[in-house]
Amino acid sequence: MLTLMLHHALFFKEELLPDLSNKSKQNPKTVNNSSPFYRDPYLNTDAGTMSPFEHGEVFVLDDGGEVDLDLGNYERFLDIKLTHDHNITTGKIYQFVIDKERKGDYLGKTVQVVPHITDAIQEWIERVAKIPVDGQDGPPDVCVIELGGTIGDIESMPFIEAIGQFSYRVGPGNFCLVHVSLVPVLNVVGEQKTKPTQHSVRGLRGLGLTPDILACRSTMPLDKNVKAKLSQFCHVTEECIITLYDVPNIWHVPLLLRDQRAHEAILKVLNLDSSSKEPDLDEWTQRVQRSYILTSRLMLKVRIAMVGKYTGLSDSYLSVLKALLHASVSCERKLIVDWVPASNLEEATIVENPEDYRSAWNLLKGADGVLVPGGFGDRGVEGKILAAKYARENKIPYLGICLGMQIAVVEFSRSVLGVQDASSTEFDKDSKSPCVIFMPEGSKTHMGGTMRLGSRRTYFHVNDCTSAKLYGNASFVEERHRHRYEVNPDMVAQLESAGMSFTGKDESGERMEIVELSDHPFFIGAQFHPEFKSRPGKPSPLFIGLIAAAVGELDAISGNLAVVHDPPLAEKPMYNYTLPAPRFDKISFKDYDKHCNGSIYPGYPNDNCIHKDRASCALDGVYSDRINVVFSNGNGLHG
């Protein structure tokens, strides 16, 4: 389902791990769930210390793991909860082996890439594959491993060797390799070229791996003669050659794969086809239909100004974009995201670049709602403070996440309390009026893994508040965190006496988690990151609140929310303010192409990117003529 982002997808039956000698003798069984892995070749232990400009957003898991954004795609698509061990990095593996060597576990042997590193990779896979990820008892039925990178990459060699050894150990019928390759189209003549795929398959074979299935990325479906040619030269049957051609948005991909019987090809390789059945995609089909209606028929729009530091790379805020989309679809609105570089709102820009200054303020003033996401560093902070001030004074719906909450407190202190030098010790270590301070338990010498991370409880201290209503009047919520600064507890009484309400706090009651303004239509700041738990069909309550307030419907939904906090995944609850979409059994992609501006345009070079003048619904239905089209992994489409 996520093969648009894979270079190699490896499927194997988890049931074989306790006794690999059984090989393919196991009785076929119905596949009910799967566990995905993601392998990153970098030497970093995790993604926590990486700049968003380098690697896109850092996604945070329940257990506090700071991982690649692709694990967020897995969680959203499959509605599962992964662990930090599901993100394998070269750094983790080497650190694991070196730690064992220091303990003397290798009994004096010379530690080498083969067999010690390759064995460690296989041990890691076998251990983590048993971890339940969908809320059900027992291990997953099938494990999916995403092996990123390109054939021939030096940093991928130990993993390629380990996977080759692993496939030999488990034997035929228990291991399926899906190789993802580009089939470019020459725009002048429209010819689909198979040479890149032929060469990559030859290179893969030279490394000891033979693909069972080819997933071919292209701008259009593969011609029949092209499939026949690939089958002949790559030794893969035509039934096992899947076309991953451009579609209006990523939500269509599961249906695209279903229509090409990709599931049957995988199950056949794994000897599971005898008990296979048609994928249950009724709910997903309705979701795609709903997206189709929004992108082709509805004219009601909602415009959100995203005021941030990393607006030059939309992947930096990928989960925020997805959460906005989930909420706007639920509220029956087309989403328009206006990217506002925070530094362009500052007075210094008037002199340096007056045009950028005017443009940024025009975007902010034209928005129905303002969102300030999380971030680090002092660049653009004053611009974010100005955005919060504008939203507060002009009664524009505002949602601040992490740093967005902290700068709202700083702005309120300056403008309402009259503390002109109010600041955060993150930006001014010598501040005499710190509204935001470094958390006592944080480390000032090490950056990686030292923040307050993962899922933590926030208890509501004000029952009749907007945030509590959005969460279904729950007594507490569990959301994911990633921060090392907090609101100064010594300032709380003074802030509350001036009208700022800290409606949510941690279990100790000393750490502020949610802030609201009662005299404002919608002004909420959250220390946690609600975007990480938003799902298609189960949008984040705070994002629902922002979108609803932006279109003037907050009162209509706030008294009619039936949100069960953190329900069992098997129940698949839907918020009762989501209107049912018409049901249908089959989607015609040609119909979508008539109504949606996707990325299927032969006039463009084959760079797999979303072009600005054709971007109206290419980002999962996010409409914007200002969408930035730079993506960290270069394929232009994300789940």
Secondary structure, DSSP 8 states (H G I E B T S, - for coil): --GGG-SEEEEEEGGGTT-GGGGGGS-------EEEEEEE-SSSSSSTTS-HHHH---EE-TT--EE-HHHHHHHHHHT----GGGEEEHHHHHHHHHHHHHHTTTTT----IIIIIHHHHHHHHHHHTTS--SS-SS--SEEEEEE-S-TT-GGGHHHHHHHHHHHHHH-TTSEEEEEEEE--EETTTTEE--HHHHHHHHHHHHTT---SEEEEEESS---HHHHHHHHHHHT--GGGEEEEE--SSGGGHHHHHHHTTHHHHHHHHTT-GGG------HHHHHHHHHHHHHHHT---EEEEEEEES-TT-GGGGHHHHHHHHHHHHHTT-EEEEEEEEGGGGSTHHHHH-HHHHHHHHHHHHT-SEEEE----SSTTHHHHHHHHHHHHHTT--EEEETHHHHHHHHHHHHHTS--TTEEETTT-TT-SEEEEEE-TTS-SS--TT-SEEEEEEEEES-SSSHHHHHTTT-SEEEEEEEESEEE-GGGHHHHHHTTEEEEEE-TTS-SEEEEEETTSSSEEEESSBGGGG-BTTB--HHHHHHHHHHTT-HHHHHTS----SS--GGG----TTS------S---HHHHHHH---S--TTS-S-----GGG-TTTBTTEE-TT-----TTSSS---
